[in-house]
Amino acid sequence: MQKKGWIRNMRKQQGLKGFQLAERMQVSAARISVLEKDEARGAVTLRMMEKAAAAMGCRFEYRIVSQSNGASKPAQTGKPRYRVV
């Protein structure tokens, strides 16, 4: 059974067909199928995740969250040192 990813789940929640998301992203319907499969297998790019999210009126967040119990030094806050285009 294939895992479903965030893109497919959000697309279905919004009642969008693959070709409708493709139109919003200005890509082919086949590209949406590949995008969703890539996400399910962990091979999607951050740029495409952000583009898909924006096309669905969503915001894509990518972050690393500490699993420690808080005993270590807290992470620095402020502006990230990377930029998503």
DABELNOR-V757278 format. One line per field, one symbol per residue. ss: DSSP state (~ for helix, > for strand, _ for the rest). burial: b if it has 9 or more other ideal C-beta (glycine too) atoms within 8 Angstrom, else e. A space follows every 10 residues. Layout:
# DABELNOR-V757278
ss->???
burial->???
This chain:
# DABELNOR-V757278
ss->_____~~~~~ ~~~____~~~ ~~~~~___~~ ~~~~~~~~~~ _____~~~~~ ~~~~~_____ __________ __________ _____
burial->eeeebebbbb beeeebebee bbeebeeeee bbbebbbbbb eeebeeebbb bbbbbbeeeb eeeeeeeeee eeeeeeeeee eeeee
